[in-house]
Amino acid sequence: MIRKATIEDIKSIHAMLKHYGEKGVLLARPLSKLYDHLRDFTVYTEPQNTRNIIGCCALQFCWEDLAEIRSLAVTEPMIGKSIGRQLVEHAFEEAKHYKIKSLFTLTYQPRFFEKFGFIIIDKADLPLKIWSDCIQCVKFPDCDEIAMLKPLE
């Protein structure tokens, strides 16, 4: 089941992102930032227990026609069961609802996003506004994530 995240979900989301952050496959987010961006998050839960978070994905608006897919994660036992795909497709629908023209992501998993039509771009092609979060990152200024873009029109 896919639904918008609630306050009660934040600690589970944080734990999942921290786990993958420690593995170096995703940038973890501080707990305070997750609370700040609660409305950006969608979660995938067990149908029988909607409090058990299996996956998460955030859609963060950056500009009037540009949004970022970020913090996409699925618990390890559930990888390969199309949960990540469903979360990304839900983000596409949400972006279209808000009339977003392009989505981008910064990722360590470009092959996954290529399946949805994202193409690799130079990070310098992204608006300067998106780098405000990057300044606080432990990897700044030596970012090794891959920038990808998908037009929605």
Secondary structure, DSSP 8 states (H G I E B T S, - for coil): -EEE--GGGHHHHHHHHHHHHHHTSS----HHHHHHTGGGEEEEE-SS-TTSEEEEEEEEEEETTEEEEEEEEE-GGGTTSSHHHHHHHHHHHHHHHTT--EEEEEES-HHHHHTTT-EEE-GGGS-GGGGGTGGGSTTTTS---EEEEEE--
